[in-house]
Amino acid sequence: MTTVKVSTTLDAANVAEAKARVGNRGFSRFLNESLAMRLQRARLEELLAEMAEEFGPIPDDARRRIEGQEWPR
């Protein structure tokens, strides 16, 4: 994996909480994993929008059956 160093501005309270959870050495990994999850969610949302456009919305009965279920890991 190729890495790149970036400079960014973050909320101080969020940084403090993240570092308290993972330590200074794990902070970059924590941010990278968080970014990867957010990007995956964005791609899934785009796919859902494309599928809804092609096939129509998810039927209410199907939506009710799956609400509250955890995403697979």
PENOR-V805366 format. One record per pair of residues at least 6 apart in sequence whose ideal C-beta (glycine too) atoms are under 6 Angstrom apart, sorted by the first residue. I is the first residue (numbers start at 1). J is the second residue. Records with the same first field share a line. If there is no record, write none. Layout:
I->J ; J
//
This chain:
18->30
19->27
22->30
//
